[in-house]
């Protein structure tokens, strides 16, 4: 019987991914919570960061679902990519037009990019773990069927 090799991420990698995501989200939240200026700007940026976060998870899922064969409709692809582009564009525009110190804008921008990057890494890690669990279940089922 062939022995299947199932890829499993190390605990250290999983910890690093979760710590990076938590750090990015925390830095964004702290930066936005102490954002100087108007409450409307703060609310807009919180919504923008939330929209970007959600859209990045959607893009990661869409790309992974369609990596071997297209399973989603082209219209859904346009919705996913369009939503991501809109979220990133509007959030970038909001950050650019705010009347705050350029250093503060740079801090928020770097935190934002860190958040988006960590979302993609987290999404991949979660999906890899799910696929490894599914592969283990299938492998175990085949092993048990061969023993009977």
C-alpha positions as CSV (number, residue, x, y, z in Angstrom):
1,X,0.0,0.0,0.0
2,X,1.3,3.5,-0.8
3,X,1.9,5.8,2.1
4,X,0.5,9.3,1.5
5,X,2.5,12.3,2.5
6,X,0.3,14.9,3.9
7,X,1.7,18.4,4.3
8,X,1.2,19.8,7.8
9,X,2.4,23.3,8.9
10,X,4.5,23.4,12.0
11,X,3.2,24.8,15.2
12,X,5.9,27.5,15.0
13,X,4.6,28.6,11.6
14,X,1.0,28.6,12.8
15,X,2.0,30.7,15.8
16,X,3.9,33.2,13.6
17,X,1.0,33.6,11.3
18,X,-1.5,34.2,14.1
19,X,0.9,36.5,15.9
20,X,1.5,38.5,12.7
21,X,-2.2,38.8,12.0
22,X,-3.0,39.8,15.6
23,X,-0.1,42.3,15.6
24,X,-1.2,43.8,12.3
25,X,-4.9,44.1,13.4
26,X,-3.8,45.6,16.8
27,X,-1.5,48.2,15.2
28,X,-4.3,49.2,12.8
29,X,-6.8,49.4,15.6
30,X,-4.5,51.5,17.8
31,X,-3.5,53.7,14.9
32,X,-7.2,54.3,14.0
33,X,-8.3,54.7,17.6
34,X,-5.8,57.5,18.2
35,X,-6.3,59.0,14.7
36,X,-6.2,62.8,15.1
37,X,-8.9,64.8,13.4
38,X,-12.6,64.3,12.9
39,X,-14.7,61.4,14.1
40,X,-16.0,61.1,10.5
41,X,-12.5,60.4,9.2
42,X,-11.9,57.8,12.0
43,X,-15.2,56.1,11.2
44,X,-14.5,56.1,7.4
45,X,-11.0,54.6,8.0
46,X,-12.4,51.9,10.4
47,X,-15.0,50.9,7.8
48,X,-12.3,51.0,5.0
49,X,-10.0,48.7,7.0
50,X,-12.8,46.4,7.8
51,X,-13.9,46.3,4.1
52,X,-10.3,45.6,3.0
53,X,-10.0,42.8,5.6
54,X,-13.2,41.1,4.4
55,X,-12.3,41.6,0.7
56,X,-8.8,40.2,1.2
57,X,-10.2,37.0,2.7
58,X,-12.7,36.8,-0.2
59,X,-9.9,37.1,-2.8
60,X,-7.8,34.5,-1.0
61,X,-10.7,32.1,-1.0
62,X,-11.6,32.8,-4.6
63,X,-8.1,32.3,-5.8
64,X,-7.6,29.1,-3.9
65,X,-11.0,27.7,-4.9
66,X,-10.2,28.3,-8.6
67,X,-6.5,27.3,-8.6
68,X,-6.8,24.0,-10.5
69,X,-10.1,24.5,-12.3
70,X,-12.6,27.3,-12.5
71,X,-15.5,26.5,-10.1
72,X,-16.9,30.0,-9.8
73,X,-18.8,32.0,-12.4
74,X,-16.9,34.8,-14.1
75,X,-19.4,37.3,-12.6
76,X,-18.5,36.1,-9.1
77,X,-14.9,36.7,-10.0
78,X,-15.7,40.2,-11.0
79,X,-17.6,40.8,-7.8
80,X,-14.7,39.5,-5.7
81,X,-11.9,41.3,-7.5
82,X,-14.0,44.4,-8.0
83,X,-14.8,44.5,-4.3
84,X,-11.2,44.1,-3.3
85,X,-10.1,46.9,-5.8
86,X,-12.9,49.1,-4.5
87,X,-12.0,48.5,-0.9
88,X,-8.3,49.1,-1.4
89,X,-8.9,52.2,-3.6
90,X,-11.4,53.9,-1.3
91,X,-9.4,53.2,1.8
92,X,-6.2,54.5,0.1
93,X,-8.1,57.6,-1.1
94,X,-9.5,58.2,2.4
95,X,-6.0,57.9,3.9
96,X,-4.5,60.2,1.3
97,X,-7.1,62.9,1.6
98,X,-7.0,63.1,5.5
99,X,-5.6,66.2,6.9
100,X,-3.1,64.6,9.3
101,X,0.7,64.5,9.7
102,X,2.4,62.6,6.9
103,X,4.2,60.5,9.4
104,X,0.9,59.4,10.8
105,X,-0.4,58.6,7.3
106,X,2.7,56.5,6.7
107,X,2.2,54.6,9.9
108,X,-1.4,53.9,9.0
109,X,-0.4,52.9,5.5
110,X,2.3,50.5,6.6
111,X,-0.1,48.9,9.2
112,X,-2.8,48.6,6.5
113,X,-0.4,46.8,4.1
114,X,0.8,44.6,7.0
115,X,-2.8,43.7,7.7
116,X,-3.6,42.8,4.1
117,X,-0.4,40.7,3.7
118,X,-1.1,38.9,7.0
119,X,-4.7,38.2,5.9
120,X,-3.5,36.3,2.8
121,X,-1.0,34.3,4.8
122,X,-3.6,33.5,7.5
123,X,-6.1,32.5,4.8
124,X,-3.6,30.2,3.2
125,X,-2.6,28.6,6.5
126,X,-6.2,28.0,7.5
127,X,-7.0,26.5,4.1
128,X,-3.9,24.3,4.2
129,X,-4.9,23.0,7.6
130,X,-8.4,22.2,6.4
131,X,-7.1,20.4,3.3
132,X,-4.6,18.4,5.4
133,X,-7.5,17.3,7.7
134,X,-9.6,16.2,4.7
135,X,-6.6,14.3,3.2
136,X,-6.0,12.5,6.6
137,X,-9.7,11.5,6.7
138,X,-9.6,10.2,3.2
139,X,-6.3,8.4,3.7
140,X,-7.7,6.7,6.9
141,X,-10.9,5.7,5.1
142,X,-8.9,4.1,2.3
143,X,-6.6,2.3,4.8
144,X,-9.6,0.9,6.6
145,X,-11.3,-0.2,3.4
146,X,-8.1,-2.0,2.3
147,X,-7.9,-3.8,5.6
148,X,-11.4,-5.3,5.2
